[in-house]
Every structure is written in structure tokens, then in C-alpha cells.
Amino acid sequence: MAAFAAAAPAYAAPVATVSAQIVRSLELTWVQDLSLGTITLGPGTWSGATIGISKTGAFSCSNSNVTCTGTTSVAQYTVVGTNKQLILISAPNVTMVNQSDSSKTLTLTVDSPGSVMLTNSGKPGTTFSLGGSITVSSSTPPGVYTGTFDVTVDY
């Protein structure tokens, strides 16, 4: 008696596709600094005066305890990469240090777009703006406060 083994039927797996997206490396360049102008503190004891400029350039200095003068501007950067790609922007708050006394600081709360869509490949790139606000009080030490943005971009 002969034994016959039936061959197992061939099984075809579902078709898998392979893809790869190729993008240009990102290039981030500084265009313009942020300036909140000159802030004059009023007399008396008070707190909570917020001065700021939005990422769209709208300046706010509406507290009666401060007077704001001078030129204001948003910070601007240009990012270059691959057309029609969403670019994620990271820009944490900035510690601003009094240039006369480094133990005195203010925090700039950053107003970032969060992301931008590239509208071209390569140069000229897409420019985006960052704004921010600070809060002062009657006890804020006078001086020039400066800090730097730590901006990163990624696909």
C-alpha cells in the first residue's frame, strides 16, 4: 500500500506596497529680531501689566500703569525645505536677562504659529513670525532685558 501525501496548497499573501518620501533637509535662517520698544513704569505699587506683540504684529500695551513708546517688531525666520510639506515649529519661552543686573530676569511668553506649510521648494522658502509678551510690575528693575529664541523646525 502506497502512502500519498497531498501537497499543501500555495497561499498568496496580500500585496504589500513599499514607499519612501524624499524631502530636502530643512534650513532655518534668522530674518528679524523681536522688539517690545521702551516701557515706562508708572508711579505707585501695582502688578500684572502685560505688554506684547502677537505673531501677526498686533502690539498690546493697554495697562494704565505703563507707557509704551518706540518701534516694535515681531521676530522673523525663514525656513527652506520641500514644497507642500507641513513644518512644525518649536519655540519655547525666552528668559530675558537684565543687562545691568544678570540676577534680574523677565519671561517672554512666545506666540508661535506652531506650524507652517512650505509654499515652494528651496529658496526663497517660507517666512514666519514669532511674537511674545512679558508681564511687569512697579517693582520690575529698570534696564535693558535681552534673550534669544531657541527655535527649531522639523517635518
TORTI-746384 format. One record per atom (N, C-alpha, C): x, y, z; residue in one letter; residue number from 1. Coordinates in Angstrom, 3 decimals. Layout:
BEGIN
X	Y	Z	a	NUM
...
***
This chain:
BEGIN
0.831	-1.152	0.000	m	1
0.000	0.000	0.000	m	1
0.884	1.225	0.000	m	1
0.613	2.079	-0.890	a	2
1.426	3.285	-1.036	a	2
0.752	4.441	-0.326	a	2
1.552	5.254	0.345	a	3
1.015	6.444	1.040	a	3
1.245	7.648	0.151	a	3
0.235	8.395	0.042	f	4
0.343	9.608	-0.753	f	4
0.137	10.801	0.164	f	4
1.022	11.730	0.084	a	5
0.873	12.976	0.857	a	5
0.451	14.062	-0.104	a	5
-0.593	14.693	0.247	a	6
-1.062	15.780	-0.606	a	6
-0.219	17.013	-0.309	a	6
0.213	17.666	-1.342	a	7
0.996	18.896	-1.161	a	7
0.068	19.984	-0.647	a	7
0.581	20.767	0.277	a	8
-0.213	21.874	0.812	a	8
-0.423	22.900	-0.294	a	8
-1.605	23.425	-0.366	p	9
-1.847	24.425	-1.422	p	9
-1.019	25.679	-1.146	p	9
-0.587	26.322	-2.212	a	10
0.184	27.561	-2.071	a	10
-0.756	28.650	-1.561	a	10
-0.235	29.483	-0.671	y	11
-1.037	30.568	-0.106	y	11
-0.412	31.878	-0.538	y	11
-1.195	32.738	-1.146	a	12
-0.690	34.033	-1.602	a	12
-1.031	35.090	-0.552	a	12
-0.033	35.740	-0.052	a	13
-0.233	36.797	0.945	a	13
-0.782	38.037	0.254	a	13
-1.505	38.856	0.994	p	14
-1.966	40.122	0.401	p	14
-0.752	40.939	-0.066	p	14
-0.976	41.719	-1.067	v	15
0.107	42.506	-1.647	v	15
0.435	43.666	-0.716	v	15
1.691	43.865	-0.416	a	16
2.159	44.997	0.381	a	16
2.842	45.991	-0.544	a	16
2.634	47.240	-0.289	t	17
3.311	48.254	-1.088	t	17
4.495	48.806	-0.313	t	17
5.405	49.361	-1.032	v	18
6.589	49.971	-0.459	v	18
6.616	51.415	-0.914	v	18
6.916	52.302	0.004	s	19
7.022	53.700	-0.395	s	19
8.143	54.371	0.377	s	19
8.595	55.457	-0.151	a	20
9.614	56.273	0.512	a	20
9.362	57.717	0.118	a	20
9.349	58.574	1.075	q	21
9.199	60.006	0.795	q	21
10.562	60.656	0.963	q	21
10.967	61.369	-0.051	i	22
12.257	62.050	-0.028	i	22
11.984	63.547	0.130	i	22
12.612	64.151	1.128	v	23
12.449	65.596	1.344	v	23
13.830	66.237	1.465	v	23
13.862	67.508	1.193	r	24
15.100	68.266	1.361	r	24
15.339	68.500	2.847	r	24
16.597	68.581	3.257	s	25
16.872	68.935	4.643	s	25
16.395	70.370	4.864	s	25
15.976	70.647	6.082	l	26
15.452	71.978	6.396	l	26
16.594	72.935	6.717	l	26
16.412	74.168	6.296	e	27
17.360	75.239	6.589	e	27
16.571	76.377	7.229	e	27
16.983	76.794	8.421	l	28
16.306	77.868	9.156	l	28
17.251	79.049	9.274	l	28
16.780	80.221	8.861	t	29
17.609	81.423	8.965	t	29
16.842	82.537	9.677	t	29
17.584	83.316	10.459	w	30
17.040	84.476	11.157	w	30
16.841	85.608	10.153	w	30
15.736	86.348	10.303	v	31
15.452	87.493	9.440	v	31
15.401	88.783	10.257	v	31
14.706	88.747	11.415	q	32
14.455	89.979	12.172	q	32
14.263	89.662	13.646	q	32
14.714	90.588	14.516	d	33
14.560	90.454	15.965	d	33
13.185	90.934	16.434	d	33
12.769	90.453	17.601	l	34
11.542	90.922	18.247	l	34
11.898	92.116	19.132	l	34
11.075	93.149	19.075	s	35
11.265	94.314	19.942	s	35
9.918	94.742	20.521	s	35
9.913	94.960	21.828	l	36
8.723	95.489	22.503	l	36
8.853	96.990	22.764	l	36
9.862	97.618	22.188	g	37
10.042	99.059	22.332	g	37
10.507	99.435	23.732	g	37
10.149	100.643	24.184	t	38
10.510	101.147	25.501	t	38
9.267	101.161	26.380	t	38
9.394	100.617	27.576	i	39
8.267	100.524	28.510	i	39
8.605	101.383	29.723	i	39
7.780	102.401	29.972	t	40
7.975	103.282	31.120	t	40
6.991	102.871	32.207	t	40
7.526	102.549	33.386	l	41
6.695	102.137	34.520	l	41
6.110	103.355	35.203	l	41
4.826	103.305	35.521	g	42
4.145	104.399	36.206	g	42
4.395	104.355	37.705	g	42
3.998	105.422	38.407	p	43
4.209	105.506	39.855	p	43
3.267	104.590	40.632	p	43
3.552	104.445	41.910	g	44
2.693	103.659	42.784	g	44
3.124	102.207	42.848	g	44
2.303	101.426	43.527	t	45
2.541	99.993	43.655	t	45
1.460	99.266	42.874	t	45
1.864	98.450	41.947	w	46
0.924	97.730	41.088	w	46
1.627	96.496	40.510	w	46
0.861	95.628	39.898	s	47
1.427	94.427	39.273	s	47
0.566	94.017	38.087	s	47
1.077	93.083	37.319	g	48
0.289	92.451	36.263	g	48
0.099	93.245	34.990	g	48
1.037	94.105	34.607	a	49
0.920	94.828	33.340	a	49
1.584	93.992	32.249	a	49
0.795	93.537	31.298	t	50
1.306	92.697	30.213	t	50
1.491	93.530	28.954	t	50
2.667	93.409	28.374	i	51
3.000	94.095	27.137	i	51
3.386	93.023	26.135	i	51
2.851	93.100	24.925	g	52
3.171	92.049	23.964	g	52
2.922	92.439	22.532	g	52
3.435	91.598	21.672	i	53
3.192	91.715	20.243	i	53
2.854	90.309	19.744	i	53
1.742	90.191	19.039	s	54
1.326	88.874	18.546	s	54
2.169	88.486	17.339	s	54
2.105	87.212	16.976	k	55
2.847	86.735	15.803	k	55
2.395	87.434	14.529	k	55
1.203	88.033	14.555	t	56
0.704	88.779	13.392	t	56
1.100	90.251	13.432	t	56
1.787	90.666	14.511	g	57
2.270	92.043	14.596	g	57
1.391	92.996	15.376	g	57
0.302	92.514	15.980	a	58
-0.575	93.382	16.766	a	58
0.075	93.661	18.121	a	58
0.357	94.933	18.407	f	59
1.017	95.329	19.640	f	59
-0.021	95.642	20.707	f	59
0.264	95.222	21.940	s	60
-0.661	95.442	23.055	s	60
0.092	96.036	24.236	s	60
-0.377	97.204	24.673	c	61
0.172	97.883	25.844	c	61
-0.974	98.708	26.421	c	61
-1.955	98.028	27.003	s	62
-3.191	98.710	27.381	s	62
-3.333	98.949	28.877	s	62
-2.329	98.621	29.665	n	63
-2.410	98.835	31.107	n	63
-2.079	100.295	31.420	n	63
-2.884	100.931	32.246	s	64
-2.688	102.352	32.558	s	64
-1.439	102.610	33.400	s	64
-0.818	101.589	33.938	n	65
0.382	101.760	34.757	n	65
1.677	101.794	33.949	n	65
1.596	101.579	32.651	v	66
2.786	101.616	31.801	v	66
2.523	102.480	30.574	v	66
3.598	103.056	30.051	t	67
3.545	103.798	28.799	t	67
4.538	103.142	27.853	t	67
4.082	102.820	26.659	c	68
4.934	102.143	25.685	c	68
5.210	103.078	24.519	c	68
6.490	103.178	24.162	t	69
6.906	104.019	23.046	t	69
7.958	103.273	22.231	t	69
8.287	103.832	21.095	g	70
9.354	103.266	20.267	g	70
8.833	102.262	19.257	g	70
9.758	101.770	18.493	t	71
9.445	100.838	17.417	t	71
9.302	99.421	17.959	t	71
8.265	98.747	17.503	t	72
8.049	97.351	17.878	t	72
8.140	96.482	16.624	t	72
8.498	95.220	16.816	s	73
8.564	94.308	15.678	s	73
8.493	92.872	16.168	s	73
7.967	92.010	15.312	v	74
7.958	90.572	15.575	v	74
9.311	89.999	15.177	v	74
9.652	88.839	15.729	a	75
10.821	88.100	15.260	a	75
10.404	87.367	13.989	a	75
11.322	87.249	13.052	q	76
11.020	86.531	11.818	q	76
12.145	85.573	11.466	q	76
11.725	84.431	10.928	y	77
12.643	83.402	10.441	y	77
12.145	82.933	9.081	y	77
13.068	82.427	8.274	t	78
12.715	81.801	7.003	t	78
13.156	80.351	7.057	t	78
12.246	79.465	6.634	v	79
12.567	78.045	6.567	v	79
12.505	77.611	5.101	v	79
13.514	76.833	4.700	v	80
13.623	76.320	3.336	v	80
13.601	74.798	3.419	v	80
12.839	74.180	2.539	g	81
12.752	72.724	2.509	g	81
12.051	72.264	1.250	g	81
11.131	71.300	1.409	t	82
10.422	70.695	0.286	t	82
9.001	71.257	0.187	t	82
8.598	71.606	-1.017	n	83
7.294	72.199	-1.297	n	83
6.135	71.364	-0.738	n	83
5.137	72.060	-0.225	k	84
3.881	71.478	0.251	k	84
4.064	70.536	1.435	k	84
5.091	70.768	2.220	q	85
5.301	69.980	3.432	q	85
4.954	70.837	4.644	q	85
4.320	70.225	5.624	l	86
3.984	70.906	6.872	l	86
5.232	70.918	7.752	l	86
5.618	72.097	8.188	i	87
6.794	72.262	9.034	i	87
6.325	72.588	10.447	i	87
6.771	71.793	11.416	l	88
6.431	72.021	12.823	l	88
7.476	72.944	13.435	l	88
7.008	73.961	14.152	i	89
7.888	74.971	14.743	i	89
7.852	74.820	16.254	i	89
9.032	74.725	16.852	s	90
9.144	74.691	18.305	s	90
9.867	75.965	18.734	s	90
9.234	76.726	19.622	a	91
9.833	77.968	20.120	a	91
9.416	78.138	21.579	a	91
10.204	77.594	22.517	p	92
9.850	77.719	23.933	p	92
9.978	79.162	24.423	p	92
9.421	79.414	25.595	n	93
9.507	80.742	26.192	n	93
10.964	81.155	26.354	n	93
11.192	82.463	26.395	v	94
12.538	83.022	26.430	v	94
12.787	83.695	27.771	v	94
13.908	83.389	28.402	t	95
14.323	84.109	29.601	t	95
15.116	85.331	29.155	t	95
14.619	86.505	29.525	m	96
15.286	87.761	29.188	m	96
16.037	88.251	30.432	m	96
17.311	88.570	30.266	v	97
18.179	88.939	31.377	v	97
18.449	90.440	31.344	v	97
18.331	91.080	32.517	n	98
18.647	92.497	32.655	n	98
20.154	92.662	32.454	n	98
20.541	93.479	31.485	q	99
21.952	93.631	31.143	q	99
22.748	94.404	32.195	q	99
22.052	95.076	33.135	s	100
22.728	95.772	34.233	s	100
22.868	94.896	35.471	s	100
21.994	93.889	35.597	d	101
21.998	93.001	36.768	d	101
21.486	91.636	36.324	d	101
22.399	90.720	36.064	s	102
22.021	89.423	35.486	s	102
21.170	88.564	36.413	s	102
21.002	88.975	37.667	s	103
20.121	88.214	38.560	s	103
18.646	88.584	38.346	s	103
18.383	89.600	37.555	k	104
17.009	90.054	37.278	k	104
16.603	89.572	35.888	k	104
15.458	88.895	35.828	t	105
15.002	88.350	34.549	t	105
13.505	88.608	34.340	t	105
13.102	88.509	33.103	l	106
11.696	88.512	32.697	l	106
11.503	87.300	31.788	l	106
10.288	86.779	31.745	t	107
9.984	85.673	30.845	t	107
9.119	86.181	29.702	t	107
9.597	85.973	28.482	l	108
8.818	86.277	27.291	l	108
8.026	85.026	26.955	l	108
6.701	85.120	27.041	t	109
5.828	84.022	26.648	t	109
5.655	84.105	25.134	t	109
6.163	83.114	24.425	v	110
6.235	83.158	22.963	v	110
4.883	82.861	22.322	v	110
4.562	83.648	21.299	d	111
3.386	83.431	20.458	d	111
3.901	82.917	19.118	d	111
3.785	81.600	18.912	s	112
4.324	80.937	17.728	s	112
3.195	80.410	16.850	s	112
3.405	80.382	15.532	p	113
2.372	79.794	14.673	p	113
2.235	78.285	14.851	p	113
3.216	77.619	15.459	g	114
3.139	76.175	15.666	g	114
3.527	75.368	14.453	g	114
3.095	75.817	13.282	s	115
3.461	75.136	12.040	s	115
3.228	76.079	10.865	s	115
3.902	75.786	9.765	v	116
3.680	76.498	8.511	v	116
3.744	75.483	7.383	v	116
3.076	75.786	6.295	m	117
3.128	74.953	5.092	m	117
4.117	75.599	4.129	m	117
5.109	74.828	3.687	l	118
6.049	75.376	2.717	l	118
5.332	75.579	1.395	l	118
5.574	76.731	0.793	t	119
4.889	77.075	-0.456	t	119
5.808	76.961	-1.664	t	119
7.017	76.468	-1.450	n	120
7.946	76.280	-2.554	n	120
9.046	75.327	-2.100	n	120
9.816	74.847	-3.057	s	121
10.985	74.018	-2.726	s	121
12.228	74.874	-2.854	s	121
13.128	74.720	-1.908	g	122
14.348	75.506	-1.956	g	122
14.079	76.972	-1.668	g	122
14.947	77.826	-2.154	k	123
14.832	79.259	-1.906	k	123
13.689	79.817	-2.727	k	123
12.921	80.817	-2.294	p	124
13.201	81.679	-1.153	p	124
12.702	81.132	0.182	p	124
11.975	80.021	0.190	g	125
11.465	79.476	1.447	g	125
10.203	80.182	1.902	g	125
9.812	79.891	3.131	t	126
8.612	80.484	3.730	t	126
9.031	81.199	5.009	t	126
8.599	82.452	5.139	t	127
8.925	83.246	6.318	t	127
7.771	83.172	7.313	t	127
8.116	83.010	8.586	f	128
7.102	83.016	9.641	f	128
7.546	83.954	10.754	f	128
6.580	84.392	11.544	s	129
6.841	85.361	12.612	s	129
6.545	84.767	13.973	s	129
7.292	85.240	14.972	l	130
7.060	84.905	16.372	l	130
6.800	86.201	17.128	l	130
5.825	86.157	17.994	g	131
5.560	87.280	18.882	g	131
5.812	86.841	20.307	g	131
5.417	87.683	21.243	g	132
5.572	87.306	22.633	g	132
5.135	88.420	23.563	g	132
4.984	88.058	24.827	s	133
4.564	89.052	25.815	s	133
5.331	88.863	27.117	s	133
5.471	89.985	27.841	i	134
6.085	89.983	29.163	i	134
5.108	90.628	30.125	i	134
5.269	90.326	31.398	t	135
4.451	90.954	32.438	t	135
5.398	91.665	33.395	t	135
5.101	92.950	33.649	v	136
5.931	93.764	34.542	v	136
5.087	94.278	35.705	v	136
5.780	94.779	36.718	s	137
5.120	95.378	37.880	s	137
5.898	96.626	38.281	s	137
5.401	97.339	39.267	s	138
6.086	98.542	39.737	s	138
7.459	98.216	40.312	s	138
7.688	96.984	40.688	s	139
8.981	96.591	41.261	s	139
9.943	95.977	40.242	s	139
9.583	95.952	38.962	t	140
10.486	95.430	37.935	t	140
11.683	96.364	37.821	t	140
12.899	95.848	38.022	p	141
14.089	96.701	37.941	p	141
14.273	97.266	36.536	p	141
14.623	98.558	36.436	p	142
14.882	99.125	35.113	p	142
16.129	98.512	34.479	p	142
16.220	98.590	33.181	g	143
17.369	98.088	32.440	g	143
16.944	97.545	31.098	g	143
17.906	97.186	30.311	v	144
17.656	96.551	29.012	v	144
17.645	95.049	29.250	v	144
16.547	94.412	28.897	y	145
16.398	92.967	29.047	y	145
16.547	92.327	27.677	y	145
17.432	91.328	27.567	t	146
17.606	90.635	26.293	t	146
17.610	89.128	26.513	t	146
17.262	88.422	25.475	g	147
17.282	86.964	25.475	g	147
17.341	86.486	24.035	g	147
17.423	85.182	23.851	t	148
17.479	84.632	22.498	t	148
16.441	83.527	22.344	t	148
15.869	83.474	21.165	f	149
14.931	82.415	20.816	f	149
15.697	81.122	20.582	f	149
15.097	79.995	20.954	d	150
15.647	78.672	20.676	d	150
14.663	77.972	19.731	d	150
14.653	78.405	18.478	v	151
13.683	77.932	17.508	v	151
14.224	76.717	16.771	v	151
13.378	75.682	16.662	t	152
13.719	74.528	15.844	t	152
12.552	74.220	14.920	t	152
12.864	73.632	13.793	v	153
11.845	73.244	12.814	v	153
12.077	71.794	12.432	v	153
10.972	71.109	12.093	d	154
11.057	69.705	11.696	d	154
9.856	69.377	10.819	d	154
10.007	68.360	9.978	y	155
8.882	67.913	9.161	y	155
7.907	67.189	10.050	y	155
***
